[in-house]
C-alpha cells in the first residue's frame, strides 16, 4: 500500500508547486532510487491532465560515465533532453540516493567538465522560468542512504522529511500558504533597499542589493522551502565568510570552507577537506567566483544538519550564499555552470543590517 505521505507530496508538487494544467508537457525526473515517489507524481500529473515525460537517471550509470567516458562523451548533450528544456512547460525533479558518497572517487575536473558542457540546460530552464514559460520544482524523498547521512533511522528520517514538507498533515498546502504570507512581509520590507551588512563570528561581509528583487521561496520551486533570496550585485561583495556545515557537491563533502571576496570575486578560498574540489568548482568559468545568490533560511521546522542542501539551506537562523549562476528573476546577471550553496550559522552573536537598519539578530528577524 502506498504511503499516504508520498501521495500528499505528489499532490503538493503537481497541484501547488507547479499547478499543472491540462495539456502541459511535464517532465518527471529522478533517480531510480526515487521510483515509488516518481510513480505517485506521474499519477498526479495524469490526474491533472498533463502530458508526462518520465526521465530516469541512475547513480551507477552516472558514475560510469564520469569515470570512464571520453571528453566527447562527457560533453555530449542528449538532443531529446535539449528539446525538452527548450519546449516543455513543467519540470518536476524528485531526488533520492542509495549512496551519498557515490562520486567520491571522481576527479573534480571531470565533474567540472560535465557540468560546464550541460550548463545550457540549466541556463535554458532558469531563463524560461524567469519569463514565465517553464514552471519547476525539486524535492528529495527519504532513502536509507540519506537517513544514514543525517544520523537517523529510516523511520526517523521519513518523519523529518514529511514534517518539513507538512505532508504529515492532512492539508499541506494550507500550511505552505501560511509560510508564504509571513515571508512576503519580509520581501515587501526589503523592496527598494540597497545595502546589506552581515557580521558575526563566521562572517564579516557586505553586498549590494540595489535594483535586485527578493523572492519569496514558499514551496513553488523547492519542496520543502522556507527562505527569501536574491542575487547580489555581482561586483559589490566584499569581506569574508566561513561556512559551518559541510557543502556537498557531486556526492562529495567539502568541509571547512572559507571565502574572501574583493569587488565581488572570490580572491582567496580554502577548505579543510576536499579543497581540490572547491578549487575546481571555483575555476569552472568566468562566473563561478562570483555570487549568484544570497538567502536567509526561515524554516524553523528544520533545525538539524542532514547533509542534503535542499533541507539544510532552509534551516531557520542561517544564511546561505551560492557561488555561480544566479536566478534571473532576482535581477542577477551572473551566469555559470556552477550553482553551489554554502550555509553559515547566524544564531549566535550575529546581525544583519539593511541600509544601516537592524533587520536580523541571532537567527531571528527584528523588523
Beta strands, then each sheet from edge to edge (+ up, - down):
strand 1: 25-31
strand 2: 51-57
strand 3: 90-95
strand 4: 135-140
strand 5: 195-200
strand 6: 203-208
strand 7: 215-217
strand 8: 222-223
strand 9: 227-230
strand 10: 238-242
strand 11: 247-249
strand 12: 252-254
strand 13: 258-262
strand 14: 265-270
strand 15: 291-297
strand 16: 318-324
strand 17: 339-345
strand 18: 351-354
strand 19: 357-361
strand 20: 364-365
sheet 1: 2+ 1+ 3+ 4+ 8+
sheet 2: 14+ 13- 10+ 6- 5+ 18- 19+ 20-
sheet 3: 7+ 9- 15+ 16- 17+
sheet 4: 11+ 12-
end
